[in-house]
């Protein structure tokens, strides 16, 4: 169990770092609108997943 928990923790950290890199790319591409774009896409995916 500890080994599986450690694997999950490492994967979470890896994904978090990847998220940071992708967010930086989004900011470069869209500037001040990056967070608004991200929020809009998140909301649309949430609505689509519920339907």
Helices and strands as residue ranges (DSSP letters): H 2-30, G 31-33, H 34-50
